[in-house]
Amino acid sequence: MSTDTDATSTDATSTDTAGPDTAGPDTAGPDTAGPDTAGPGTARRRPRAGAAAILLAVLAMAAAGCTDTGSPPAPSLPQAASFAPGVCRQLAPDLIETLRLAQADHSAPDGIATLARALVPSQEKLYGELDTAGAYAADLERVTTAVGFLRLRSDAGTYQPALLTEVRTSTRHLVDRCT
């Protein structure tokens, strides 16, 4: 019996001196009930490994989503004849021109400044049609305002890409309503 007591006290002593933070993955304390429960140090390592695996999977998916496959092609420009008769047909040439300019490549160093200047004639004509635009007035105002903000922020040197996106989006929305 004394050998059983010695073995038990040795296990208890080694577990107490090792402590829960220093126990290795193969070390099981006296409270281990079977293969489904891990020792004191192992229980904390499994969630970290799982979290690391999830993190790697998320990073891999993000990297795959960030690969540059080129910009999607811009939707084709409609013909003026495809616009509904009346106000829409009147707005058609300047909406098409605004959309054409906004969809062009502006990656050159002075691309946005050039675009801002090129949008002036269409913006002025579209703005002049606000009073007669009827049901399209709110959308037309959104287009002219978007162009105005792009021009102002370009001139001020505070241009942001979201401004060009708004010009494209607002113009495309009105074109879609009119065609």
ZATOR-16848 format. One record per residue (C-alpha): residue number from 1; residue in one letter; x, y, z. Coordinates in nm, 3 decimals, always signed. Layout:
BEGIN
+-----+---+---------+---------+---------+
:   k : r :       x :       y :       z :
+-----+---+---------+---------+---------+
: NUM : A :       X :       Y :       Z :
...
+-----+---+---------+---------+---------+
% end
This chain:
BEGIN
+-----+---+---------+---------+---------+
:   k : r :       x :       y :       z :
+-----+---+---------+---------+---------+
:   1 : M :  +0.000 :  +0.000 :  +0.000 :
:   2 : S :  +0.275 :  +0.238 :  +0.068 :
:   3 : T :  +0.381 :  +0.223 :  -0.297 :
:   4 : D :  +0.029 :  +0.326 :  -0.406 :
:   5 : T :  +0.036 :  +0.621 :  -0.168 :
:   6 : D :  +0.380 :  +0.725 :  -0.292 :
:   7 : A :  +0.266 :  +0.715 :  -0.652 :
:   8 : T :  -0.046 :  +0.914 :  -0.573 :
:   9 : S :  +0.144 :  +1.178 :  -0.379 :
:  10 : T :  +0.402 :  +1.201 :  -0.659 :
:  11 : D :  +0.121 :  +1.268 :  -0.912 :
:  12 : A :  -0.035 :  +1.529 :  -0.688 :
:  13 : T :  +0.301 :  +1.691 :  -0.620 :
:  14 : S :  +0.400 :  +1.705 :  -0.987 :
:  15 : T :  +0.062 :  +1.847 :  -1.086 :
:  16 : D :  +0.075 :  +2.110 :  -0.812 :
:  17 : T :  +0.429 :  +2.224 :  -0.896 :
:  18 : A :  +0.372 :  +2.230 :  -1.270 :
:  19 : G :  +0.058 :  +2.441 :  -1.237 :
:  20 : P :  -0.209 :  +2.484 :  -1.500 :
:  21 : D :  -0.011 :  +2.734 :  -1.708 :
:  22 : T :  +0.297 :  +2.520 :  -1.755 :
:  23 : A :  +0.135 :  +2.184 :  -1.824 :
:  24 : G :  +0.223 :  +2.051 :  -2.167 :
:  25 : P :  -0.013 :  +1.899 :  -2.420 :
:  26 : D :  +0.072 :  +1.545 :  -2.308 :
:  27 : T :  +0.034 :  +1.624 :  -1.939 :
:  28 : A :  -0.295 :  +1.526 :  -1.787 :
:  29 : G :  -0.385 :  +1.619 :  -1.436 :
:  30 : P :  -0.572 :  +1.402 :  -1.190 :
:  31 : D :  -0.906 :  +1.548 :  -1.304 :
:  32 : T :  -0.880 :  +1.401 :  -1.656 :
:  33 : A :  -1.183 :  +1.183 :  -1.707 :
:  34 : G :  -1.112 :  +1.032 :  -2.045 :
:  35 : P :  -1.016 :  +1.099 :  -2.406 :
:  36 : D :  -1.277 :  +1.374 :  -2.453 :
:  37 : T :  -1.130 :  +1.600 :  -2.186 :
:  38 : A :  -0.792 :  +1.758 :  -2.219 :
:  39 : G :  -0.532 :  +1.842 :  -1.961 :
:  40 : P :  -0.503 :  +2.190 :  -1.813 :
:  41 : G :  -0.276 :  +2.334 :  -2.088 :
:  42 : T :  -0.438 :  +2.161 :  -2.381 :
:  43 : A :  -0.789 :  +2.299 :  -2.332 :
:  44 : R :  -0.663 :  +2.650 :  -2.406 :
:  45 : R :  -0.462 :  +2.551 :  -2.712 :
:  46 : R :  -0.745 :  +2.398 :  -2.911 :
:  47 : P :  -0.953 :  +2.720 :  -2.933 :
:  48 : R :  -0.642 :  +2.910 :  -3.038 :
:  49 : A :  -0.573 :  +2.658 :  -3.312 :
:  50 : G :  -0.935 :  +2.683 :  -3.425 :
:  51 : A :  -0.923 :  +3.061 :  -3.419 :
:  52 : A :  -0.598 :  +3.056 :  -3.616 :
:  53 : A :  -0.751 :  +2.824 :  -3.875 :
:  54 : I :  -1.055 :  +3.051 :  -3.908 :
:  55 : L :  -0.832 :  +3.358 :  -3.935 :
:  56 : L :  -0.627 :  +3.195 :  -4.210 :
:  57 : A :  -0.943 :  +3.099 :  -4.399 :
:  58 : V :  -1.079 :  +3.453 :  -4.374 :
:  59 : L :  -0.749 :  +3.602 :  -4.489 :
:  60 : A :  -0.732 :  +3.362 :  -4.782 :
:  61 : M :  -1.085 :  +3.456 :  -4.887 :
:  62 : A :  -1.005 :  +3.826 :  -4.852 :
:  63 : A :  -0.689 :  +3.788 :  -5.059 :
:  64 : A :  -0.883 :  +3.602 :  -5.327 :
:  65 : G :  -1.142 :  +3.881 :  -5.332 :
:  66 : C :  -0.875 :  +4.149 :  -5.363 :
:  67 : T :  -0.707 :  +4.012 :  -5.673 :
:  68 : D :  -0.731 :  +4.261 :  -5.953 :
:  69 : T :  -0.921 :  +4.107 :  -6.240 :
:  70 : G :  -0.967 :  +4.447 :  -6.398 :
:  71 : S :  -1.264 :  +4.676 :  -6.377 :
:  72 : P :  -1.589 :  +4.541 :  -6.506 :
:  73 : P :  -1.677 :  +4.694 :  -6.838 :
:  74 : A :  -1.897 :  +5.001 :  -6.817 :
:  75 : P :  -2.253 :  +4.949 :  -6.937 :
:  76 : S :  -2.299 :  +5.057 :  -7.294 :
:  77 : L :  -2.428 :  +5.403 :  -7.367 :
:  78 : P :  -2.786 :  +5.421 :  -7.487 :
:  79 : Q :  -2.888 :  +5.590 :  -7.807 :
:  80 : A :  -3.088 :  +5.913 :  -7.780 :
:  81 : A :  -3.369 :  +5.748 :  -7.978 :
:  82 : S :  -3.416 :  +5.493 :  -7.698 :
:  83 : F :  -3.519 :  +5.767 :  -7.451 :
:  84 : A :  -3.889 :  +5.819 :  -7.385 :
:  85 : P :  -4.041 :  +6.106 :  -7.584 :
:  86 : G :  -4.075 :  +6.441 :  -7.412 :
:  87 : V :  -3.853 :  +6.550 :  -7.123 :
:  88 : C :  -3.632 :  +6.242 :  -7.137 :
:  89 : R :  -3.560 :  +6.285 :  -7.506 :
:  90 : Q :  -3.472 :  +6.650 :  -7.438 :
:  91 : L :  -3.228 :  +6.547 :  -7.164 :
:  92 : A :  -3.084 :  +6.255 :  -7.361 :
:  93 : P :  -2.783 :  +6.419 :  -7.535 :
:  94 : D :  -2.648 :  +6.574 :  -7.216 :
:  95 : L :  -2.717 :  +6.268 :  -7.000 :
:  96 : I :  -2.541 :  +6.046 :  -7.254 :
:  97 : E :  -2.247 :  +6.289 :  -7.267 :
:  98 : T :  -2.224 :  +6.305 :  -6.886 :
:  99 : L :  -2.231 :  +5.927 :  -6.864 :
: 100 : R :  -1.974 :  +5.890 :  -7.144 :
: 101 : L :  -1.735 :  +6.129 :  -6.971 :
: 102 : A :  -1.788 :  +5.973 :  -6.627 :
: 103 : Q :  -1.726 :  +5.620 :  -6.756 :
: 104 : A :  -1.402 :  +5.709 :  -6.936 :
: 105 : D :  -1.060 :  +5.635 :  -6.786 :
: 106 : H :  -0.942 :  +5.915 :  -6.557 :
: 107 : S :  -0.620 :  +5.759 :  -6.429 :
: 108 : A :  -0.393 :  +6.018 :  -6.589 :
: 109 : P :  -0.240 :  +6.267 :  -6.345 :
: 110 : D :  -0.477 :  +6.543 :  -6.453 :
: 111 : G :  -0.764 :  +6.309 :  -6.543 :
: 112 : I :  -1.015 :  +6.431 :  -6.285 :
: 113 : A :  -0.938 :  +6.798 :  -6.350 :
: 114 : T :  -0.988 :  +6.736 :  -6.722 :
: 115 : L :  -1.315 :  +6.555 :  -6.649 :
: 116 : A :  -1.436 :  +6.838 :  -6.426 :
: 117 : R :  -1.382 :  +7.089 :  -6.708 :
: 118 : A :  -1.540 :  +6.861 :  -6.968 :
: 119 : L :  -1.857 :  +6.817 :  -6.760 :
: 120 : V :  -1.934 :  +7.191 :  -6.748 :
: 121 : P :  -2.136 :  +7.226 :  -7.073 :
: 122 : S :  -2.359 :  +6.925 :  -7.002 :
: 123 : Q :  -2.409 :  +7.026 :  -6.640 :
: 124 : E :  -2.515 :  +7.377 :  -6.741 :
: 125 : K :  -2.763 :  +7.248 :  -7.000 :
: 126 : L :  -2.908 :  +6.991 :  -6.759 :
: 127 : Y :  -2.937 :  +7.251 :  -6.484 :
: 128 : G :  -3.127 :  +7.474 :  -6.727 :
: 129 : E :  -3.385 :  +7.195 :  -6.772 :
: 130 : L :  -3.465 :  +7.154 :  -6.400 :
: 131 : D :  -3.777 :  +7.373 :  -6.416 :
: 132 : T :  -3.927 :  +7.171 :  -6.701 :
: 133 : A :  -3.815 :  +6.824 :  -6.589 :
: 134 : G :  -4.142 :  +6.747 :  -6.409 :
: 135 : A :  -4.132 :  +6.399 :  -6.251 :
: 136 : Y :  -3.762 :  +6.373 :  -6.333 :
: 137 : A :  -3.661 :  +6.696 :  -6.157 :
: 138 : A :  -3.535 :  +6.530 :  -5.836 :
: 139 : D :  -3.318 :  +6.282 :  -6.027 :
: 140 : L :  -3.192 :  +6.556 :  -6.258 :
: 141 : E :  -3.104 :  +6.771 :  -5.960 :
: 142 : R :  -2.911 :  +6.477 :  -5.812 :
: 143 : V :  -2.707 :  +6.452 :  -6.134 :
: 144 : T :  -2.628 :  +6.823 :  -6.153 :
: 145 : T :  -2.543 :  +6.835 :  -5.781 :
: 146 : A :  -2.312 :  +6.534 :  -5.811 :
: 147 : V :  -2.131 :  +6.695 :  -6.103 :
: 148 : G :  -2.110 :  +7.023 :  -5.910 :
: 149 : F :  -1.954 :  +6.858 :  -5.605 :
: 150 : L :  -1.704 :  +6.673 :  -5.824 :
: 151 : R :  -1.605 :  +6.998 :  -5.993 :
: 152 : L :  -1.576 :  +7.193 :  -5.667 :
: 153 : R :  -1.376 :  +6.926 :  -5.488 :
: 154 : S :  -1.150 :  +6.881 :  -5.791 :
: 155 : D :  -1.077 :  +7.254 :  -5.801 :
: 156 : A :  -1.017 :  +7.260 :  -5.423 :
: 157 : G :  -0.779 :  +6.965 :  -5.443 :
: 158 : T :  -1.000 :  +6.754 :  -5.215 :
: 159 : Y :  -1.137 :  +6.513 :  -5.476 :
: 160 : Q :  -1.241 :  +6.167 :  -5.358 :
: 161 : P :  -1.335 :  +5.871 :  -5.585 :
: 162 : A :  -1.682 :  +5.851 :  -5.427 :
: 163 : L :  -1.765 :  +6.178 :  -5.604 :
: 164 : L :  -1.714 :  +6.023 :  -5.947 :
: 165 : T :  -1.909 :  +5.717 :  -5.834 :
: 166 : E :  -2.201 :  +5.943 :  -5.743 :
: 167 : V :  -2.190 :  +6.112 :  -6.085 :
: 168 : R :  -2.196 :  +5.772 :  -6.256 :
: 169 : T :  -2.466 :  +5.630 :  -6.028 :
: 170 : S :  -2.701 :  +5.929 :  -6.041 :
: 171 : T :  -2.666 :  +5.970 :  -6.416 :
: 172 : R :  -2.714 :  +5.597 :  -6.482 :
: 173 : H :  -3.024 :  +5.598 :  -6.259 :
: 174 : L :  -3.186 :  +5.880 :  -6.457 :
: 175 : V :  -3.088 :  +5.722 :  -6.789 :
: 176 : D :  -3.244 :  +5.394 :  -6.676 :
: 177 : R :  -3.564 :  +5.577 :  -6.580 :
: 178 : C :  -3.579 :  +5.747 :  -6.917 :
: 179 : T :  -3.507 :  +5.444 :  -7.137 :
+-----+---+---------+---------+---------+
% end
